[in-house]
Amino acid sequence: MKQTLIAPSVLSMDYSRMEQETRELNESGAKWLHFDVMDGSFVPNLTFGPDILKGFRKASDLFMDVHVMINDPEFFMDRFYEAGADNYTFHEEAVKDKAKIVTMAEHAHELGKSVGISIKPATPIEYLKPYLSLFDVFLIMSVEPGFGGQKFKPESADRIRTLRGWLDEAGLSSHIEVDGGINAETAKIVKEAGADVLVAGSYVFRSNIREAVKSLE
Ligand SMILES: O=C(CO)[C@@H](O)[C@H](O)COP(=O)(O)O
């Protein structure tokens, strides 16, 4: 079984205590930091751009995992890598010309970067099948993207199980990341289904960061 990586989502941070909470994250045992980018169009919320990522990059050596919920992920890809993204995950639904999905993944690898693809809960898992060998990260949304603090959709476990089965059959050890409603209870369910990267926002920031991360591992 792959090691479980915890990716606290800075969407749930207390922005009046950013310095202190970033320090706590650095010391929490988490290996990744999840950075949610929203454009107010692909999802009904607005968050951060590359300049804010640059600030986190300066303050942390954690693996910067950028998840863009935006309509034009191709336009911003290089900007986020230049700002310090280690991984850049974009949505299958946001790319109308599907040939671009392939060229974007190839471009990221030419830069020596990790790249991911994500789908919303209502998008059939089969939509990921053509891209299995192209991506380092497959991000399964287990809530409707846009906001933290929502309830985990239980059907996500079967979607993860199916995807892990396809990756295993193809001899691929890519990451399956799950995002939305993760807590100590749902973490067990998604790990058992085959996820190895767990994004957690409200669960981590609502309590003691280090203890919350530990309880998810
Ligand atoms: O991308 C998103 C929401 O769109 C997530 O990363 C949330 O930030 C996760 O928050 P919790 O569900 O863990 O509170």
The ligand as an ORCA input file, in Angstrom:
! r2SCAN-3c Opt
* xyz 0 1
  O     -11.372     22.392     -3.479
  C     -12.012     22.404     -2.468
  C     -13.366     22.961     -2.477
  O     -13.640     23.304     -3.795
  C     -11.437     21.781     -1.267
  O     -10.014     21.756     -1.305
  C     -11.898     22.229      0.060
  O     -11.075     23.268      0.532
  C     -11.833     21.105      1.020
  O     -12.371     21.555      2.202
  P     -13.008     20.566      3.266
  O     -14.133     19.855      2.563
  O     -11.918     19.628      3.673
  O     -13.454     21.478      4.332
*
